[in-house]
Amino acid sequence: MSRRLARETALQVLFQRDLTKETLITAEIVDCWAAEFVVPEASRPFAQSLVDGTIAHQEEIDQTIASFAQDWTLSRMANVDRNVMRLATYEILFCPEIPGRVTLNEAIELAKRFGGEESAKFVNGILDRVVASVSKVEQKGPINK
């Protein structure tokens, strides 16, 4: 299974949705982009789950990104950077089976491939704080009363 290709596919779908402001995302759109990136059939459900999860939790994801993006509003961020961070923040917050550092590295690679000259640094700076905040919560564990 190629998770990197699945992430690229999910990013394209999220980018398209953000750019066009279309709210309807169907499996056909994911399949169309998956075909464009020659994503193996076994990887397509992962791409779909990333898209569905990111959209379902977008409000919380956007709040998380905004809380770590000093002096930047989401609307001011480049569309690619914003959607790379949305995708990665979804994974960091809602996919505990994927290590946060793995997600961070994958996001940096997506930013390098699809973003501008400074995208990787920008994405790294914000997502590193997201990963650290989740790690701190995990280290504390549940509160015993």
KEMIKE-350775 format. One record per residue (C-alpha): x, y, z. Coordinates in steps of 0.5 Angstrom, whole numbers, plus 500, padded with zeros to 3 digits. Each point is the difference from the previous one (the first is absolute). Layout:
# residues N
XYZ...
# end
This chain:
# residues 145
500500500503507498498505506504505496496500494493499504502507504502503493493498498496503506504506500498501492493499502500505506504505496494500495495500505503506503501504494493499497496500506497494498497496506498494497506495500498493497504493499500502493505506501505496504500495495501505494506503504502493502500498493504506498506498505499493498499498508499493501493497501502498507502507502494504498496498506505504504500506495492500501501499508505506500495504496494498504503501507503507498494503497496497506504503505502506496498505505504497506506499495500508498499502507506496502504502494498507502502500507507498498501505494503506503498506497497496494492499499498494496497504494507504499504493499501497494495495497505495500503501507493500503498494497506496502500502507492498500502494498506499504496502506494496499505494500504503506493501504496494498505494497504498507502494496504504496506504503500507500507501498499495494494505498504506501505497495495498495497507501507504499501495493493502498501508501507499496497497494493504500502506504504506499507502501499501508494495501504494503503505505493503502497493500505497504500506505492500501500492500506499505496504505494496499503493501504503506493502503497493499506497502500504507493497501501493498506500506496503505495494499493500503498504506499496506495502505
# end
